[in-house]
Amino acid sequence: MTIQQKLIKLKACAEAREWANGKTWPEIFNTCHRGDWLLWLFKKTNPNDLKELIRAKTHCALTVRHLMKDKRSVNACEVALKFADGLATKEELDAAADAATDAAYAADADAATTDAAYAAADAAYADAAYAAADDAKIKNQKETANICRRYLPIEIWSIDEKE
């Protein structure tokens, strides 16, 4: 199965599939300009690597920490990093995620997730990211892609283009 076939099978968005068309997996990994795409693909291909995913998502969320208006969002990031390091339980993560989701809804953010394990970083990011201008969003997408490459190195991905 080619990486393009895998993206279709996983139901990647049309924009991501179009961008990835004709690229090898290493090319995609090394040149992807969107952290959210890399996070999505890692979640789909490495479903058992929750701590690694949470660590990467949280560091992505922290790129907009200066815009977080609610302490619950900041706390969710802190608890998520502790969870990734094995210093917080799933229950503590879920509680922080629920609080951050409430903060996101209270701020009229439209990106809260229903999966509490992932909500800590998502809701914290939503608390601030959607207030940024388009240029800032593009810059942030590139920054978060680099963060993903740092915390989710290609060697840990479960992607085999020869499947």
Backbone hydrogen bonds, N-H to C=O, Kabsch-Sander energy under -0.5 kcal/mol:
donor,donor_aa,acceptor,acceptor_aa,energy
6,K,2,T,-2.3
7,L,3,I,-2.4
8,I,4,Q,-2.0
9,K,5,Q,-2.8
10,L,6,K,-2.5
11,K,8,I,-1.1
12,A,7,L,-2.9
17,R,13,C,-2.4
18,E,14,A,-2.6
19,W,15,E,-2.3
20,A,16,A,-2.4
21,N,17,R,-1.1
23,K,20,A,-2.5
28,I,24,T,-2.5
29,F,25,W,-2.9
30,N,26,P,-2.6
31,T,27,E,-1.6
32,C,28,I,-1.8
35,G,141,Q,-1.4
38,L,34,R,-1.7
39,L,35,G,-2.8
40,W,36,D,-2.1
41,L,37,W,-2.5
42,F,38,L,-2.5
43,K,39,L,-2.3
44,K,40,W,-2.0
45,T,41,L,-2.3
46,N,42,F,-2.6
49,D,46,N,-2.0
50,L,48,N,-0.5
53,L,49,D,-2.2
54,I,50,L,-3.1
55,R,51,K,-2.3
56,A,52,E,-2.3
57,K,53,L,-3.0
58,T,54,I,-2.5
59,H,55,R,-2.2
60,C,56,A,-2.0
61,A,57,K,-2.5
62,L,58,T,-2.4
63,T,60,C,-1.3
64,V,61,A,-1.8
65,R,62,L,-1.3
67,L,64,V,-2.0
68,M,64,V,-0.6
68,M,65,R,-1.5
73,S,70,D,-1.3
74,V,70,D,-1.2
75,N,71,K,-3.0
76,A,72,R,-1.9
77,C,73,S,-1.6
78,E,74,V,-2.1
79,V,75,N,-2.8
80,A,76,A,-2.4
81,L,77,C,-2.3
82,K,78,E,-1.9
83,F,79,V,-2.7
84,A,80,A,-2.4
85,D,81,L,-1.5
86,G,83,F,-1.6
87,L,82,K,-3.6
88,A,82,K,-0.7
93,L,89,T,-2.3
94,D,90,K,-3.0
95,A,91,E,-2.3
96,A,92,E,-2.3
97,A,93,L,-2.8
98,D,94,D,-2.7
99,A,95,A,-2.1
100,A,96,A,-2.5
101,T,97,A,-2.7
102,D,98,D,-2.3
103,A,99,A,-2.1
104,A,100,A,-2.6
105,Y,101,T,-2.6
106,A,102,D,-2.7
107,A,103,A,-1.7
108,D,105,Y,-1.8
109,A,104,A,-3.2
116,A,114,T,-0.9
118,Y,115,D,-1.3
119,A,115,D,-1.3
120,A,116,A,-0.8
122,D,118,Y,-1.7
123,A,119,A,-3.2
124,A,119,A,-0.5
124,A,120,A,-1.4
125,Y,121,A,-2.5
126,A,122,D,-2.6
127,D,123,A,-1.7
128,A,124,A,-0.5
128,A,125,Y,-1.3
129,A,125,Y,-3.3
130,Y,126,A,-0.6
131,A,128,A,-1.9
132,A,129,A,-1.3
137,K,133,A,-2.4
138,I,134,D,-2.4
139,K,135,D,-2.3
140,N,136,A,-2.6
141,Q,137,K,-2.8
142,K,138,I,-1.9
143,E,139,K,-2.3
144,T,140,N,-3.0
145,A,141,Q,-1.7
146,N,142,K,-1.9
147,I,143,E,-1.9
148,C,144,T,-2.4
149,R,145,A,-2.1
150,R,146,N,-1.7
151,Y,147,I,-2.7
152,L,148,C,-2.7
156,I,153,P,-2.1
157,W,154,I,-1.1
159,I,157,W,-0.9
163,E,160,D,-1.6
